[in-house]
Amino acid sequence: MSDADTITAMNIIYRFEHFAKVQPGKPAFIYFQDGSWQTITYRQLADSTERFVSGLLGSGVTSGMTAALLTPP
């Protein structure tokens, strides 16, 4: 990863954490599923992210390791 990529990634992480902190109830994602619009707030997304990261760390994944995420279509 180049220095520019690292800075960009840090900016994305910073912005996400900032919005989750200052506007936790604001929609982070709005999507259409099963005939209706669904919303995920920044708080919900931050909570899900925390659980995901905790699971990775709990299974022995450490910084610098490669991991894959498989999701349903």
VOVEX-610261 format. One record per atom (N, C-alpha, C, O): residue in three letters; x, y, z. Coordinates in steps of 0.001 Angstrom, whole numbers, plus 500000, padded with zeros to 6 digits. Atoms other than C-alpha are relative to their C-alpha. Last residue first. Layout:
N
AlaXYZ/...
This chain:
73
Pro500271499002501065/Pro474244488174497249/Pro498833500883500347/Pro498475501767499569/Pro500996500465500961/Pro475205486517500555/Pro499744501079498946/Pro499937502266499206/Thr501346499564499660/Thr478447487700502130/Thr499010499435498988/Thr499385499140497853/Leu500971500587500919/Leu481953486264502220/Leu498611500419500466/Leu498251500215501626/Leu501360499858499498/Leu484647488389503855/Leu499061499461498945/Leu499049499956497818/Ala501042499850501012/Ala488271487432503271/Ala498645500088500688/Ala498438499503501751/Ala501250500686499643/Ala491260487928505567/Ala498988500255498890/Ala499067501272498201/Thr501036499880501012/Thr494908488807504899/Thr498779499201500448/Thr498902498065500906/Met500463501259500588/Met497220489311507874/Met498920500298498966/Met498278501347499014/Gly499138500418501099/Gly498933492658508432/Gly499597498692499347/Gly500043498384498242/Ser499692498950500962/Ser497385493310511837/Ser500984499495498956/Ser501992498872499290/Thr499236498867499493/Thr496344490097513549/Thr500273500994498882/Thr500065500693497706/Val499543499135501088/Val493691487453512936/Val500708501198500628/Val500195501819501559/Gly498555500013500187/Gly493570485050515883/Gly500524500832498848/Gly501729500833498598/Ser499622501226500720/Ser489915484095515931/Ser501487499967499662/Ser501962499054498987/Gly500227501170499166/Gly489132486628518647/Gly500394498700499333/Gly500685497713500009/Leu498951500015498985/Leu490700489406516592/Leu499890498764500889/Leu500898498165501263/Leu498718500253500658/Leu488481488569513643/Leu501125499892501023/Leu501929498962500983/Gly499987501389500450/Gly485395488290515834/Gly501303499638499317/Gly501853498562499553/Ser499802500822498798/Ser486170491580517565/Ser500060498518499647/Ser500861497771500209/Val498585499880499635/Val486545493228514146/Val500307499156501229/Val501341498490501278/Phe499226500690501024/Phe483129491939513065/Phe501489500004500350/Phe502152498969500287/Arg500198501438499801/Arg481475492977516325/Arg500838499195499009/Arg501432498179499370/Glu499326500394498752/Glu482983496471516085/Glu499883498493500238/Glu500864497842500595/Thr498571499988500289/Thr481886496780512448/Thr500799499559501219/Thr501733498764501107/Ser499732501197500811/Ser478342495778513343/Ser501488499877499692/Ser502047498781499728/Asp500170501168499129/Asp478255498393516126/Asp500313498707499250/Asp500999497833499780/Ala498851500017499092/Ala479679501077513800/Ala499931498787500926/Ala500946498130501158/Leu498846500406500789/Leu477102500203511130/Leu501252499923500873/Leu502047498993500738/Gln500153501421500323/Gln474248500342513629/Gln501220499475499238/Gln501709498378499508/Arg499857500754498757/Arg475472503686515002/Arg499920498502499735/Arg500745497738500235/Tyr498572500053499682/Tyr475977505092511479/Tyr500237499224501291/Tyr501231498504501392/Thr499433498764499473/Thr472391504185510719/Thr501509499832500243/Thr502043498723500248/Ile499009500351498986/Ile471279501357508442/Ile500638501307500452/Ile501203502043499643/Thr498983499032499611/Thr468094502078506531/Thr500917499392501048/Thr500461498720501974/Gln499389500302498708/Gln465770499779504598/Gln501095501029500280/Gln501731501535499355/Trp498715499358499749/Trp463445500729501749/Trp500448499702501422/Trp499664499787502367/Ser500019498754499233/Ser460681498289500980/Ser501421500522500220/Ser502406499790500121/Gly501115499108500290/Gly459760495502498552/Gly499930501274500807/Gly498970502031500671/Asp501296500632499741/Asp461989492771499956/Asp498823500980499886/Asp497891500946500689/Gln499975501449499789/Gln465078494984499990/Gln498596499511500326/Gln497886500120501126/Phe501307500599500254/Phe465783498516498775/Phe500115498489500137/Phe500941497855499480/Tyr500060500971501094/Tyr468805500281500256/Tyr498603499389499928/Tyr497843499423500896/Ile501421500171500276/Ile469683503246502441/Ile499922499089498776/Ile500523499371497740/Phe500406500702501219/Phe473132503264503989/Phe498482499965499924/Phe497799499771500929/Ala498721500250500660/Ala474795505522506587/Ala499744499326498656/Ala500435499597497674/Pro499835501158500885/Pro471504507002507759/Pro501392499937499383/Pro501887500919498830/Lys500117499639501412/Lys471877509519510614/Lys500210498758499126/Lys501047497914499447/Gly501301500389500514/Gly471229508209514125/Gly499788500305498530/Gly498748499962497968/Pro500195501450500010/Pro474895508219515162/Pro498668499542499416/Pro498577498425498907/Gln501343500173500553/Gln475472511821514083/Gln499651498519499933/Gln499412497986498849/Val500761498749499926/Val478517513090516034/Val498570499885499474/Val497712500682499854/Lys499963499333498699/Lys480190509780516925/Lys499065501206500065/Lys498329501365501039/Ala500593500916499017/Ala479273507575513968/Ala499929500650501376/Ala499032500355502165/Phe501445500007500182/Phe479952510536511675/Phe499307499088501006/Phe498229499415501501/His500535498671499694/His483457511013513083/His498473500019499886/His497789500474500804/Glu500030499876498543/Glu484258507291513075/Glu499408501336500433/Glu498666501404501413/Phe501000500932499488/Phe483288507070509395/Phe499873500134501515/Phe498766500269502035/Arg501325499456500324/Arg485230510219508516/Arg498892499102500530/Arg497902499589501077/Tyr500272498823499174/Tyr488341509019510350/Tyr498592500530499750/Tyr497860500821500697/Ile500256500485498649/Ile488187505612508682/Ile499661501157500920/Ile498709501074501696/Ile501284500695500047/Ile487845507187505253/Ile499632499501501387/Ile498491499650501824/Asn501033498983500121/Asn490668509639505991/Asn498615499367499983/Asn497687499905500586/Met500132499364498692/Met492890506827507236/Met498909501065499968/Met498163501217500936/Ala500677500951499118/Ala492236504877504040/Ala499788500614501372/Ala498720500452501962/Thr501395500071500420/Thr493145507921501944/Thr499215499066500907/Thr498107499401501327/Ile500634498742499585/Ile496348508468503942/Ile498528499989499631/Ile497690500398500434/Thr500118500031498541/Thr497310504810503551/Thr499294501247500501/Thr498413501162501357/Asp501083500933499681/Asp496608504880499813/Asp499758499945501501/Asp498611499888501944/Ala501256499339500377/Ala498754508016499434/Ala498803499112500313/Ala497771499599500776/Asp500301499001498975/Asp501583506355501390/Asp498679500710499704/Asp497902500991500617/Ser499198498784500072/Ser501439503381499031/Ser499616500960501124/Ser498591500781501782/Met500861498824500000/Met500000500000500000/Met500905501236500000/Met501830501334500807/
